[in-house]
Amino acid sequence: MKPNKQMIKKSISKILIVLIFVGLNWAGFSAIGQTFAYFSDTKIFTDNTLQTGVLDMTLRSGQNNFVPLDKSSNMKPGDTVSRDIYIKKEGSLPFKYIAHSEPISGFCDEEYYNALKLKVWYNYYYDYEPYDPDYHKNRTMAQKYDGLLKDFNLPSDDSDLQISNSHPYFNNIFYGVDEHWFYFQIILPTDAPNTLEDKICQFKFIFDGWQTNLPDSSQGFTDTEEITNTITSVDWTPPVISNVESLIATPGENNELKALITWKTDESSNSFVDYGLDISYGNTVGQDDSVTQHSVEISGLVEDTTYHFRVRSKDAYNNEAVSEDYTFEIDGSRWGVGWSNIVINEFLPDPLGDDSAPMPDGEWVELYNKSTDDVDVSGWFLTNSSPQKVYINSSNTNTGGTTVPAKGFLVVYLNSQYADWLDNDTDIVSLFVGKWLWLIDFHAYNKLLGDIVLENKSFARIPDGSNTWYDPIPTPGAPNKLSEEEKMELGLLSLEEQIATTTTTTISDDDDLENSTTASTTISDEAITMATTTESLMEEVTTSTTTASIISEEESITTTTEPPVNENQEELNSDEEDALFEQTTEEQSCVEEIVVEELTNEEVIDEEVIDEGQIIVENQPAIEDQPVAVPDNNFSDADGAEESVSDDNISSVEGAGENSGDNGVDTGSESVSE
């Protein structure tokens, strides 16, 4: 079989390839003269250790917040609260640290935060004697900050602020090995404005730590810790006291010797009155009810005595306001305005029958002229506390005119103008000059004081025009006087009058003439005996009565004249007058708001010649009137200078070195180095 041409071609191709390969590597083949051998070995070592370093900083505090807690939650200007904060190295790596403060957004009033002050001390012992009661003598307190809380920042270049530092550790109960102890104080300045009252601020102290071989916390391994604090302010403004007044019960039937002290405050507060015979007071009465309209009654008072008093009110935050010293006199007097010769002399709030009946029935007010000149009161008016005005005119007076004669009377009737004008419990009768709306006189009565309004019993000055008020049988348009029974009840009868009254009453009560004669004889014997045994006393009574009777009208001293009249002044129209009167009566709407003038010792009351058998009442002259660790006394500032801080301002908390529930929150990281 003949070979295939194709097979021959393939064979030739293979031969050529082999020849080419051999030719190309001929130099290599010709160089082979020797053989090389390579060896390797492996050794395994055990007990090798890779050790890592940890940067870990922790915070703790001996207190849950700044203490004392009752202050940190009720801060007032000048208050200081304190807290210990401890920084500890828990890891293996030493570190430097700094600190600053930040308000917690939404939970801190910015104005309040900006006003708070902060002081910070770094504490350490340079020796320690635990059984020495004065062991704090070996402690240094280096002040690191004194400024505003908002600007707090511990400096990064302070060599003390690293753990460990150059201060050796001495065993103690406050801080441990690799731990730093800081003392923080928060102060609300004494000049803090009241706009900072009732504010709250939650804020953080943030501590940043980093490696000691690096300049700051922007490099290397770091840790960040923070601790939260809350400071709250309260109301520190005392109540404002105003309108202090004293109302004295009117002497007479069913009335007692007591005084009602009233005042107002601008916020709810309690009510207390200190009173006594001088400014040392010595007696206190009041109540803890929180009110703005205050009323305190003083009882058990003594006649013819001047009392000093002051009022006190304390609000819910123990801010107390104390008034100035005031006086009142228990002599039956009610102080009026005092400068006018025209006075309210008598008035009848509860007449027989209808109070608003036509004159001469119904309610009425009597005016008295203390001067020696007639005075025309046309256009003047009277008011009650409402106030409802009763103008004085010829149609409502007892004389049909408007002139009050010298040393005389003018009676002004309600005359059906109002129904029940004067209240039968509590009211104020006031007299105004209508043209100028000047308050001339007033008199207040109050059932709380024991002022009892009895039917057909008036309130009256006795003697007329004096400052002594009683509640006698009414005498409109005539001198005021007390009945024999009223004088007997008040102890105003002389010894002769008491004997005469007793004798007359005993005889008249007996119908049998023989019994009457016997009674008369017996009483006469008693009278003779009493007169004999009290002869000297009778002489004194006679002398006193005679002396009082011979005082003439010319020798009496009257009060000052009527208010001056400006002839060029135009009279007010009715609308202007009503507007001005409303303004005036707002200021005079209650007796607490009326300013009165006190009579001096030299003032003498005019005395009237009165009916036989009526005794002259002589007017009495007016009488003038924690606990955090305790810093020691060896504080040093950041430069090493010593600053003296007393132990009284910084106190120690038992167990301050123990961990509290408010330890620092770790917001950093643990770092590992090879």
C-alpha positions, 0 to 999 in steps of 0.5 A, spaced: 500 500 500 502 506 497 503 511 503 498 517 503 501 524 501 498 527 507 501 522 512 508 524 509 507 531 510 505 530 517 511 526 518 516 531 515 513 537 519 514 533 526 521 532 524 522 539 522 519 541 529 524 536 533 530 539 529 528 546 531 527 545 538 534 541 539 537 547 535 535 552 539 537 549 546 543 546 543 547 551 547 544 549 554 545 542 552 552 543 551 553 547 558 550 541 562 556 539 566 554 538 573 547 538 578 545 543 583 541 540 590 536 545 594 534 544 602 529 547 607 527 546 614 522 548 619 522 550 626 516 551 631 516 555 637 511 555 642 509 560 649 509 566 645 504 572 647 502 578 644 500 583 650 495 588 648 494 595 652 487 598 654 485 606 655 479 606 659 477 612 664 471 611 668 467 617 672 463 616 679 460 621 684 459 620 692 452 624 691 446 623 686 446 630 684 449 637 687 448 637 695 444 639 699 438 636 695 433 641 698 438 647 695 440 644 688 432 643 687 430 650 691 436 655 689 436 662 691 441 668 690 447 666 694 446 659 695 452 654 694 451 647 692 457 642 692 459 635 689 465 630 688 467 627 682 472 622 681 476 620 675 479 613 675 484 609 670 481 602 669 485 600 663 493 599 663 495 605 659 496 612 662 492 618 660 491 625 660 484 628 660 480 635 660 473 637 662 468 642 660 460 643 661 454 643 656 447 644 657 442 638 655 438 641 649 430 642 651 432 641 659 436 647 661 434 654 661 439 658 657 439 664 661 439 660 668 445 656 665 449 662 663 448 666 670 450 660 674 458 660 677 462 654 678 468 653 682 473 646 681 478 644 686 483 638 685 484 634 691 490 630 693 493 628 700 501 629 701 501 625 707 495 621 711 494 619 718 487 616 718 487 616 726 488 624 726 482 628 727 485 633 723 487 629 718 485 634 713 491 638 714 495 634 710 491 635 704 492 640 698 486 643 694 488 646 688 483 650 685 483 649 677 477 653 675 473 659 678 468 662 673 461 661 669 459 654 668 458 656 661 465 657 660 468 651 664 474 648 661 480 644 664 486 646 660 490 640 657 497 643 659 496 642 666 501 636 669 496 635 674 491 632 669 493 626 668 493 619 671 498 617 673 501 624 675 507 626 680 503 626 686 504 620 690 498 616 693 497 615 700 492 610 702 485 614 704 478 613 705 476 618 699 479 616 693 483 610 691 490 608 687 490 611 680 484 615 681 483 623 682 478 627 686 475 633 684 470 638 688 465 642 684 461 648 687 455 651 683 453 658 686 447 662 684 450 669 684 447 674 690 445 679 684 441 674 680 435 677 677 428 675 679 427 673 671 431 667 673 426 664 678 422 658 677 428 655 672 431 648 671 437 646 668 440 639 666 447 639 664 453 635 663 460 635 665 464 631 659 471 628 660 475 627 654 482 622 655 487 620 651 494 617 650 500 621 654 505 620 649 500 624 644 498 632 644 491 631 644 485 627 644 484 628 636 490 622 635 491 615 638 486 612 643 481 616 647 475 615 652 470 620 653 465 620 660 460 624 662 456 625 668 449 629 669 447 634 673 440 638 675 440 645 678 433 648 679 431 655 682 425 657 686 421 663 687 425 668 692 421 674 692 418 676 698 411 678 698 409 685 698 405 688 704 401 694 703 395 697 706 396 695 714 391 698 718 388 697 725 381 697 727 379 698 734 372 695 737 368 701 739 367 701 747 360 700 749 354 695 750 356 688 747 363 690 745 370 687 747 377 690 748 380 687 741 383 690 735 383 687 728 389 688 724 388 687 716 393 688 710 394 685 703 400 682 700 401 681 692 401 673 693 398 668 697 402 668 704 401 666 711 399 672 716 402 673 723 402 679 727 407 681 733 405 686 738 407 688 745 408 695 749 414 696 745 418 694 739 421 688 742 413 686 741 414 679 745 407 676 743 405 673 736 398 671 733 396 669 726 395 663 722 398 659 716 393 659 711 395 662 705 391 668 703 392 675 700 387 679 704 390 678 711 386 679 717 388 677 724 385 679 731 388 681 737 384 680 744 386 681 751 388 688 750 388 693 756 385 700 756 388 706 756 394 703 753 399 704 746 401 697 743 406 697 738 405 691 732 408 689 725 405 684 720 409 678 717 407 674 711 411 668 708 410 665 702 410 657 700 418 658 698 419 661 705 420 668 703 418 672 709 416 680 708 416 684 715 412 690 715 415 697 719 412 698 726 405 701 727 401 703 733 394 703 736 391 705 742 386 702 746 382 708 749 376 708 745 378 712 739 377 711 732 382 716 728 379 720 723 382 725 718 383 730 723 385 736 720 377 739 719 373 742 724 367 739 721 366 732 723 362 726 723 359 726 730 354 721 730 350 716 726 344 711 726 345 705 722 339 701 724 333 706 726 326 704 729 322 702 723 324 702 716 331 704 714 329 708 708 323 712 711 322 719 710 325 724 715 325 725 721 325 717 721 330 712 717 337 713 717 341 719 719 348 722 720 350 728 724 355 733 723 359 737 728 362 744 728 368 744 732 370 751 730 367 758 733 365 760 726 359 757 722 361 753 716 356 752 710 357 745 707 352 745 701 355 741 696 358 736 700 356 729 701 356 723 705 358 716 702 357 708 705 362 703 703 359 702 696 360 708 695 353 711 695 353 718 695 348 722 699 349 730 697 347 735 703 342 740 701 336 744 704 331 738 703 335 733 707 337 736 713 334 738 720 334 745 719 332 746 712 339 749 711 346 747 709 350 751 715 353 747 721 353 753 726 359 754 731 359 749 736 353 746 733 350 740 729 347 739 722 343 732 721 343 729 714 337 724 713 337 719 708 330 721 707 328 715 702 334 716 697 337 709 698 334 702 701 338 700 707 344 705 706 348 703 712 349 696 713 348 693 720 354 689 720 360 692 717 360 699 713 364 706 713 361 713 713 365 718 710 364 725 709 367 729 702 368 736 700 364 735 694 367 741 690 374 738 691 372 731 693 377 731 699 376 726 704 374 730 711 372 725 716 370 717 716 368 712 721 368 705 720 365 699 724 366 692 723 362 686 727 369 682 727 371 687 732 365 686 736 362 692 733 355 690 735 349 694 731 343 695 735 336 697 733 336 705 735 343 705 738 347 710 735 355 711 734 357 717 737 363 721 739 362 723 747 364 728 748 362 731 741 367 732 736 372 728 740 376 722 738 372 717 743 366 713 740 360 710 744 354 707 742 349 711 746 341 712 745 341 717 739 341 724 740 340 727 733 341 735 733 343 735 740 349 734 745 351 726 745 351 723 752 350 716 755 345 714 760 346 713 767 345 705 766 350 706 760 355 710 764 354 705 770 356 699 765 362 703 763 365 705 769 364 712 768 360 714 774 363 718 780 362 715 787 357 720 788 353 719 782 353 711 784 350 713 791 345 717 788 343 712 783 343 706 787 339 710 793 334 713 787 333 706 784 332 702 791 326 707 793 322 708 787 322 700 786 318 699 793 311 700 793 310 700 800 311 707 803 314 704 810 318 700 806 321 705 802 322 710 808 326 704 811 330 703 805 331 710 804 334 711 811 338 704 811 341 707 804 342 714 807 346 711 813 350 707 808 351 713 804 354 717 810 358 711 812 361 711 805 362 718 805 365 718 812 370 713 810 372 716 803 372 723 805 379 724 802 377 721 795 370 725 795 374 731 795 379 729 789 373 727 785 370 734 787 376 738 785 377 734 779 370 736 777 370 743 778 377 744 775 374 740 768 368 745 769 371 751 769 375 750 762 372 756 758 371 755 750 376 760 749 381 756 752 380 750 748 384 749 742 381 747 736 383 743 730 386 747 724 381 750 719 377 748 713 381 746 707 383 752 703 378 754 697 381 757 691 377 762 688 379 761 681 378 754 681 372 752 676 367 747 679 367 740 676 361 738 672 357 732 674 361 727 669 367 730 671 366 730 679 363 722 678 369 720 674 374 724 680 370 721 685 370 714 683 378 715 683 378 717 690 373 712 692 377 707 689 383 709 694 378 710 700 374 703 698 376 700 705 378 703 711 385 699 710 387 704 705 385 711 708 391 715 711 389 718 718 393 723 722 395 721 729 393 726 734 399 729 738 399 729 746 398 737 746 391 736 743 385 738 747 378 736 746 373 741 747 368 740 752 361 742 752 356 744 758 352 738 759 346 737 762 346 736 770 348 729 772 352 728 766 359 727 768 364 730 763 369 725 760 376 727 760 380 725 754 386 721 755 392 724 751 395 720 745 401 717 746 407 718 741 409 713 739 453 632 705 455 632 704 461 633 700 468 631 702 470 637 706 475 642 703 480 644 708 483 651 709 489 650 705 486 651 698 491 652 692 490 655 685 492 652 679 499 656 680 500 653 686 498 659 690 494 658 696 486 660 697 483 660 704 476 656 704 473 655 710 470 648 712 464 652 714 462 652 707 464 645 705 461 639 708 463 632 708 458 626 706 459 620 710 461 615 704 463 620 699 468 615 696 462 610 695 460 609 688 453 612 687 448 610 682 450 616 677 456 613 675 459 616 668 456 614 662 462 611 657 461 614 650 468 612 648 472 606 646 477 601 648 483 601 644 488 595 643 495 597 641 501 592 640 
